[in-house]
Amino acid sequence: MPWARRTPPQPGGPARQPEPSLPLLPPAAWDPFDDAAPPATPARPPAAPPQAAPPASRHSVTEPPSGATQPDRPSQPTRLSLPSPGWVLPSAAAVVLAVASVVIAWRSGGPAAPPGEDPSVQLAVAAAVEQAFAARDARPAVAATVYDTILPSLVVVQTERAPGAPAEVPEGDGEGEGRSGLGTGVVINDDGTVLTALHVVEGAVSVQLSFADGTRSDATVASTDPAHDIAVLTPATLPEVVVPAVLGGGLRVGDDVYAVGHPLGLVGSLSAGVVSATDRDVPISADRTLEGLIQFDAAVNPGNSGGPLLNRAGQVVGVVTALANPADVGFFVGIGFAVPIATAGGAAGGPSQ
């Protein structure tokens, strides 16, 4: 028999009979969030009319008759309840008081002040930033470091040509008969060996070298590599201190490069650019082509021939040999070429590539 709830008697009136209780669905019979209608509940036989019972208190529960079996009551789904507003308000008030105490302590300079707002911290950060900028500004530019690195190894090459002597001069260095020429060279060995472009000294009756410390010396052509426009010079007199350049390699398109030489007689000039291409073939006459050259856009002019092309570390990666001259004007129009140092090294006794 289903459980019944007793109704308290009304004053001055007869006691109300309890209403039959409604059957409950099992918890898993249907989903309350499903849009579909709940499944139908099988009909149950009507319950017998309840027997009269003595009046009960408002909080009493009707006990089943003696000897009657208590039916199994289906378990109800668990229901979630929201917290009572009675404890939410005190909690919110506690949070507000805590925040207010932190703000008051911060305003008064207490220990609860946020570190980021501490004036001493801000001053320390500003000092550190200023020191970092000062250290950056104190470092020399990369180009300045490259120039200082190669300068002790740089050589001025001057030539004299006999009247009627042939001249193979792609850039016009020393061009003409019976005229002096000027180019650039670089010391590559401890014995003072100087590497330069062949067309700078080809056909010359005399070659004179000027080193970075002011030492002047006659020189002879020790070896040549006409296929790559490279010549090796041996000085008669060495400077007191010989500083050979460091050789490098491994250039890629886009790498920074620096050309150092004596363009148009302006001794010790530096220009900067990037590698525009590698492995270029450039015709320099009707029957002669220089192969495997480095193309770059650093400014070069007559007088740069034979000078070093350098990377950011100040290492020699090429020997300047030519410039593009589509209009036969003899000066820079935006494209220069250099023989890779790995190729030029063959003329100086090193392994050629």
Residue, then its C-alpha position, 0 to 999 in steps of 0.5 A: m500500500p502506498w504511503a499516505r500523508r496525514t492532514p491535521p484536523q481543522p478546528g471545529g470540523p471533522a477530520r479530513q481523510p488523507e488523499p491517495s498518494l501518486p505513484l512515482l516513476p523510477p529514476a531511469a524511466w525518462d530524461p527530464f531534459d529530453d524533449a520527447a514525452p515521458p514514457a507512459t506509466p503502467a496502470r496500477p490497481p486502485a488503492a483501498p480507502p485508508q482507514a481512519a486514524p487518530p489525529a496526528s501532530r503537524h510533524s508526525v508521520t503515519e505508521p503503516p498498519s501492524g502486520a502490513t508489509q511496507p512496499d518498496r519506495p522508488s528512489q527519487p533523482t538527486r536534486l541540486s539546491l542553491p545555497s541559502p542567501g543567509w550565508v552568501l551575504p556574510s561571505a561577500a561582506a568578508v571579501v569586501l572588507a579584505v579588499a578594503s584592508v589591502v587598499i588601505a594598507w597600500r595607500s598608507g605605504g604598508p608592506a602590502a603594496p604591489p611590487g610593480e607600484d613600488p617607486s624603488v622597483q620602478l627606479a631600479v627597472a629604469a636604471a637597468v634599461e638605461q644601462a642596457f641602452a648605454a651598453r648597446d650604444a657603446r658597441p661599435a657598428v659591425a662595419a666598423t669592426v670589419y674595417d678595423t679587422i682588415l685594415p692592417s692587412l690592406v695593401v695599395v698596389q701601384t703599377e707602371r706600364a710600358p708604352g705599347a704594353p697590352a692591358e687586360v683591364p675589365e674595370g679600367d684600372g691602369e688602363g692605357e699605355g704608359r700610364s700608372g695604375l692603382g689597385t688593391g691587395v691583401v696580405i694572406n700569409d705570414d711571409g707577406t704574400v699579397l693576393t690581388a687581381l691579375h688585371v691590376v698588374e698584368g703588363a706592368v713593368s714595375v709593381q710597388l706595394s704600400f702596407a698599412d704601417g707605411t712600409r713601401s716595397d717593390a714586388t714581383v708577380a710570383s704566380t697567376d691564375p688567368a682563368h680567375d683573374i688572380a695574381v700573387l705578389t711577393p714583396a721585396t721588403l716586409p713591414e715590421v709586423v706582418v698581419p695576414a687576413v683571416l680567410g672565410g667562406g660559405l656565403r649565401v644570398g642575402d648575407d652582409v658583405y663589405a668591400v674595402g679598397h682604394p676606389l678612384g684613388l681614395v685609399g682605405s674606403l669601405s662600402a657595404g652591401v649584400v650578396s645578390a647571387t652566387d656562381r655567376d659567369v661574367p664575360i669580360s672580353a670577346d673570348r674570355t669569361l670569368e666563372g663562378l663569381i660572387q655577385f654583390d651590391a656594395a659599391v666598387n669602382p676602379g681602384n677596388s680591383g684585387g681588394p678583399l670582400l669581407n663577411r661580418a666577421g672580417q674574414v676574406v670571402g672573395v677578391v673583387t675583380a669586376l663591376a658590371n659596365p653595360a654602358d662602358v662608363g668605367f664606374f659603379v652602376g650597382i653590381g660588383f663581382a668577386v672571385p670566391i676566396a676558395t677559388a683564388g686560394g689555388a693561385a697562392g698555393g692553397p687548394s683551389q675549388 
